[in-house]
Amino acid sequence: MNKSTEEIVSMFLGLVIVVVAVGLIFTYFQRRRGVVSVPGISQTAVKTPETEGPAATEGTVYTVKKGDNLWKIAQANYGSGYNWVDISKANKLANPGILAVGQNLILPKVEVKVATATIAKVNQTKIDIGNYKVVRGDCLWKIAVRAYGDGYQWVQIWKNNKTKLRDPNKLEIGMELVLPKLQ
């Protein structure tokens, strides 16, 4: 009699595990359906339209298609994905990451935005190629920008100083780095 009780409990627990596993798999695939990536926003869900978009008052009107996101729309209509912010503001979107298929969006008349990078005002002086002593606030990116005008050259500095610098994120104040000449 004791053995049959254990068998019933084991069968019940096995059934619970199977039901939970099936539920998790179902939920995973339901959430993955219609999801697209948007630069600057982690995920965008494509939903069916619930209400019509705003009435066009300026610019042109764009109707959202499946797979659209503000970045793609801005890229296609302005030549720059960075104008997604203008589209969001013109349409007063509460959550710019969620667009409904069939939703009408106003595309405002704005200038095309381009990405720009600025260097912090601290330590903007140019660094000469050769030996360099690390100061407070330095990182390989900042040093590369000041030495070469290109932050991506930090890799060359790191490769040239691997014997002193095991981790490129851990510079020590006063450390001597050798800045190589680029070819």
VMD Tcl script that draws the C-alpha trace (Angstrom):
set ca {
  {0.00 0.00 0.00}
  {2.85 2.35 0.78}
  {4.34 1.80 -2.66}
  {1.14 2.78 -4.49}
  {0.95 6.09 -2.56}
  {4.51 6.92 -3.61}
  {3.67 6.09 -7.22}
  {0.63 8.38 -7.16}
  {2.63 11.26 -5.65}
  {5.44 10.76 -8.18}
  {2.96 10.68 -11.06}
  {1.26 13.84 -9.80}
  {4.56 15.72 -9.45}
  {5.63 14.57 -12.91}
  {2.36 15.83 -14.34}
  {2.82 19.22 -12.63}
  {6.34 19.54 -14.08}
  {5.10 18.71 -17.60}
  {2.25 21.26 -17.35}
  {4.63 23.99 -16.11}
  {7.16 23.21 -18.89}
  {4.45 23.35 -21.59}
  {3.16 26.63 -20.14}
  {6.63 28.20 -20.16}
  {7.29 27.10 -23.75}
  {3.90 28.44 -24.87}
  {4.52 31.78 -23.13}
  {8.00 32.07 -24.65}
  {6.72 31.62 -28.21}
  {3.77 33.96 -27.67}
  {6.09 36.75 -26.49}
  {8.55 36.19 -29.34}
  {5.80 36.58 -31.95}
  {5.95 39.96 -33.65}
  {8.94 41.32 -31.72}
  {11.58 43.38 -33.53}
  {14.70 45.12 -32.27}
  {14.97 48.90 -32.28}
  {18.28 50.69 -31.69}
  {17.96 52.60 -28.44}
  {14.92 50.62 -27.32}
  {15.27 47.05 -26.12}
  {12.19 45.51 -27.78}
  {9.24 46.67 -29.85}
  {6.06 44.64 -29.96}
  {3.95 44.77 -33.10}
  {0.29 44.73 -32.12}
  {-2.92 44.81 -34.05}
  {-4.44 48.29 -34.36}
  {-6.73 49.33 -31.55}
  {-7.29 52.95 -32.52}
  {-6.52 55.12 -35.49}
  {-3.44 57.34 -35.42}
  {-3.55 61.12 -35.09}
  {-4.99 63.27 -37.83}
  {-2.34 64.75 -40.15}
  {-1.70 68.39 -39.38}
  {1.80 68.80 -40.83}
  {4.17 66.79 -42.99}
  {3.12 63.54 -44.60}
  {1.27 60.58 -43.10}
  {2.87 57.16 -42.91}
  {0.91 53.96 -42.25}
  {2.76 51.45 -40.06}
  {3.40 48.03 -41.61}
  {4.31 44.76 -39.91}
  {7.95 44.81 -38.82}
  {8.16 48.63 -38.74}
  {9.69 50.60 -35.91}
  {10.41 54.30 -35.60}
  {14.09 53.86 -36.44}
  {13.30 52.05 -39.72}
  {10.61 54.58 -40.63}
  {12.95 57.51 -39.97}
  {15.76 55.85 -41.91}
  {13.51 55.27 -44.92}
  {11.91 58.73 -44.92}
  {14.71 61.02 -43.68}
  {17.82 59.02 -44.48}
  {18.68 58.98 -40.77}
  {17.30 56.74 -38.05}
  {18.06 59.44 -35.47}
  {14.93 61.32 -36.59}
  {12.80 58.70 -34.83}
  {12.61 61.10 -31.88}
  {10.96 63.76 -34.09}
  {8.35 61.26 -35.29}
  {7.65 60.22 -31.70}
  {7.25 63.83 -30.54}
  {5.05 64.83 -33.50}
  {2.70 61.93 -32.75}
  {2.84 62.31 -28.94}
  {3.57 58.60 -28.53}
  {3.43 57.50 -24.89}
  {5.61 54.47 -25.66}
  {7.59 54.95 -28.89}
  {8.65 51.31 -28.76}
  {5.13 50.05 -29.47}
  {3.55 50.67 -32.85}
  {0.32 49.16 -34.13}
  {0.14 47.77 -37.65}
  {-2.11 50.13 -39.64}
  {-1.45 53.06 -37.28}
  {-1.05 56.41 -39.06}
  {1.98 58.48 -38.09}
  {2.69 62.08 -38.98}
  {6.15 62.55 -40.45}
  {7.06 66.13 -39.50}
  {9.14 68.39 -41.71}
  {12.47 68.49 -39.86}
  {16.15 68.60 -40.69}
  {17.99 65.31 -40.98}
  {19.87 64.45 -37.78}
  {23.34 62.97 -37.87}
  {25.31 61.34 -35.09}
  {28.01 63.50 -33.58}
  {30.50 62.80 -30.87}
  {32.07 65.31 -28.55}
  {35.03 65.00 -26.28}
  {34.66 66.01 -22.68}
  {36.31 69.34 -21.98}
  {38.64 67.72 -19.46}
  {42.02 66.83 -20.99}
  {41.27 67.94 -24.54}
  {44.89 68.71 -25.24}
  {46.57 66.68 -27.95}
  {48.89 63.90 -26.81}
  {52.18 63.29 -28.63}
  {52.99 59.80 -29.86}
  {55.51 58.03 -27.60}
  {55.37 57.72 -23.83}
  {52.28 58.88 -21.96}
  {51.62 58.97 -18.22}
  {48.03 58.07 -17.22}
  {46.16 60.75 -15.25}
  {42.89 60.66 -13.29}
  {39.85 60.17 -15.55}
  {41.80 58.57 -18.40}
  {40.65 55.53 -20.31}
  {42.12 54.04 -23.47}
  {39.33 55.53 -25.58}
  {40.01 59.08 -24.36}
  {43.75 58.66 -24.79}
  {43.24 57.38 -28.37}
  {40.98 60.32 -29.21}
  {43.55 62.80 -27.90}
  {46.52 61.04 -29.54}
  {45.05 59.94 -32.86}
  {41.71 61.73 -33.19}
  {40.04 58.31 -33.33}
  {38.78 56.53 -30.22}
  {38.73 53.16 -31.98}
  {42.54 53.19 -31.95}
  {42.41 52.28 -28.24}
  {42.92 48.69 -29.36}
  {46.34 49.58 -30.82}
  {47.38 51.24 -27.57}
  {46.21 48.17 -25.62}
  {48.01 45.72 -27.94}
  {51.20 47.76 -27.66}
  {51.02 47.76 -23.83}
  {49.71 44.24 -23.08}
  {52.73 43.41 -20.94}
  {51.85 46.26 -18.53}
  {48.10 46.26 -19.01}
  {46.27 42.93 -18.72}
  {42.78 44.48 -18.58}
  {42.15 47.48 -20.89}
  {39.54 48.79 -18.42}
  {41.96 49.01 -15.49}
  {44.38 51.88 -15.98}
  {46.37 53.01 -12.98}
  {47.14 56.68 -12.38}
  {50.82 57.28 -13.12}
  {51.15 54.20 -15.34}
  {53.47 54.75 -18.34}
  {51.94 53.74 -21.67}
  {53.72 53.68 -25.02}
  {51.56 55.20 -27.78}
  {52.57 53.55 -31.06}
  {52.79 55.24 -34.44}
  {49.90 54.13 -36.62}
  {50.61 52.75 -40.08}
}
mol new
graphics top color blue
foreach p $ca { graphics top sphere $p radius 0.5 }
foreach p [lrange $ca 0 end-1] q [lrange $ca 1 end] { graphics top cylinder $p $q radius 0.2 }
display resetview
